[in-house]
Amino acid sequence: MDATDLLELKERITKSKSRVSELTGQQSLLMKELEDEWGCKTLEKGQSKSTRMSGEIDDLEDKIEVGISDLETKYNL
């Protein structure tokens, strides 16, 4: 490696450190948002809550479909 290669490598390392710092800040912000808005302190708890909520949404969609069907039958729509 010559001096030019070393300078390029140093520049890449500097940029990488900056990017790591930026991503770490974003991660911290997102984790705080996950806790503040959803009450989850870990990604695992967030995913578990997401799965549970998806199931609840599916159940509500089914109830809505049944209700619509009942209304259509009742009012001959």
N, C-alpha and C positions, 0 to 999 in steps of 0.2 A: 504494500500500500504506500502510495506517495502522499504528499501533503494535501493535494486536491481531494483525494479519496477520504482522507481523515476529516477534512473540513465538511465534505458532503455528509459523512456519517454523523459528525457532530450536529449539523443542521437537522438531520432527520431525527436524531435523539431529542433535540430541543423541541421540535414540533410534536413529537410523540408525547413528551412529558406534558406539554401544553394541552394536547388533546385528552390525555388521561385525566388531567385536572378538570377540564371542562366536563367530561363525562361523569366524573365523580360528583361534581356539583349538581348535574342534572339528576343523577341517581338519588342524591340526598333530597332534592326538591320533590321528586316523584314519590319517594318513600314517605315524606312528610304529608304530601297530599293524600296518599293511600290511607295513612293513619287518621288525618283530620276529617276527610270526607267519608271514609268507609269504616273507620274504627279498626283497621287491620294493621298490625305492627310488622308483619312479615309477608313476603310474597305468597308463601304457602297458605296463610290464612286468607289472603286476598283471593287466591284461586279457589279455595274452598267456598268462600262466600259467593264468588261469581258462579260457581257450579250450582250452588243451592238456589241462588236467585234465578238462574236460567230455568231450573226446574219449576220454580214458582211461576215464572212467566208462562211456561208451557201449560201449567195447570190452569192459569187464568185464561189463556187463549182457548183452551178446551171448554171452559165454562161459558165463555162468550159465544163460542160457536153453538153450544147447546142452547143457550138463551135465544140466539138469533133464530135457530131452527124452531124452537118452541113458539116464538112470536110469529114466524112465517106460517106455521101450522094453525095457530090460534086465529090469525087474522086473514088466512087464505091469501098470503102474499106470493 
